[in-house]
Amino acid sequence: MDDFLELVDWSTGNVIAEFDSEEQALADLVAEARDYGFDGIESYALLRYQDGHPTLIAMEDDLVTYVRRRSDARTGSFASSSEAAPMAFDSMASASARHRRSPGDR
């Protein structure tokens, strides 16, 4: 099964984009932050799907913090993966249940 990342508008539940790598997702988020400010991504959630199971990387204000830590919004350069780990959320179980996809949905 493919591993990928998914960017979701948490306020609507709409999938905005899917990415093959975290670097692609961060590049897209940095570009949006450059164009619209970090307020433009604060309603988003970034999830990683591995073997069909979602893991929440960050959402809403924590996603803004995550993107700021992992990137320099002026240059688009990224910190190494070891410098910032995915954030844990108590609501992960409920978030996963709302956004779980069946294998045929991809």
C-alpha positions in Angstrom: 0.0 0.0 0.0 1.3 3.5 -0.8 2.5 5.9 1.8 1.5 9.5 1.3 0.7 12.7 3.0 -2.7 14.5 2.9 -3.5 18.1 3.5 -7.1 18.6 4.8 -9.0 21.8 5.5 -10.1 20.9 9.0 -13.0 23.4 9.0 -14.7 21.8 6.0 -13.1 18.3 5.9 -12.1 18.8 2.3 -8.9 17.2 1.0 -6.8 20.0 -0.4 -3.9 17.9 -1.7 -1.9 14.7 -1.5 1.8 14.5 -1.5 4.4 11.8 -1.9 6.8 13.4 0.6 6.9 15.7 3.6 9.2 18.0 1.6 6.6 18.4 -1.1 3.9 19.2 1.5 6.1 21.7 3.3 7.0 23.4 0.0 3.3 23.8 -0.8 2.5 25.1 2.7 5.4 27.6 2.6 4.3 28.8 -0.8 0.8 29.4 0.6 2.2 31.1 3.6 4.2 33.4 1.4 1.1 34.2 -0.7 -1.5 34.5 2.0 0.3 34.6 5.3 0.4 31.9 7.9 -3.3 32.6 8.7 -4.0 31.0 5.3 -3.0 27.6 6.7 -4.2 27.7 10.2 -7.4 25.7 9.4 -5.4 22.9 7.8 -4.3 19.5 9.0 -1.4 17.5 7.7 -1.8 13.7 7.9 0.6 10.9 7.0 -0.9 7.7 5.7 1.2 4.5 6.1 -0.2 1.2 5.1 -3.7 2.8 5.0 -3.5 4.2 8.6 -3.5 8.0 9.1 -1.2 9.7 11.6 -1.8 13.3 12.4 1.4 15.3 11.9 0.0 18.7 12.9 -3.2 20.8 12.6 -4.4 24.3 12.8 -2.1 26.6 15.0 0.2 23.7 15.6 0.6 23.2 11.9 1.6 26.9 11.6 4.2 26.3 14.3 5.4 23.1 12.6 5.8 24.8 9.3 7.6 27.7 10.8 10.0 25.4 12.7 10.7 23.2 9.6 11.2 26.1 7.2 12.4 29.5 6.6 9.4 31.2 4.9 11.7 33.7 3.2 13.9 31.1 1.5 11.8 28.0 1.5 14.7 26.0 3.0 13.8 23.2 5.4 15.2 21.9 8.6 16.2 18.2 8.7 13.6 15.7 9.8 15.5 15.1 13.0 15.0 18.7 14.1 11.2 18.5 14.3 9.1 15.4 15.0 5.4 15.1 14.3 3.3 16.5 17.1 1.1 14.2 19.2 -2.6 15.1 19.8 -5.0 13.6 22.4 -7.7 14.0 19.7 -5.9 11.7 17.2 -8.3 8.8 17.7 -11.3 11.0 16.9 -9.5 12.8 14.1 -8.5 9.5 12.5 -12.0 8.1 12.7 -13.5 11.1 10.9 -10.9 11.0 8.1 -10.2 7.3 7.7 -10.3 6.1 4.1 -11.0 2.7 2.8 -8.5 1.1 0.5 -10.7 1.7 -2.6 -10.9 5.5 -1.9 -7.5 6.3 -3.2 
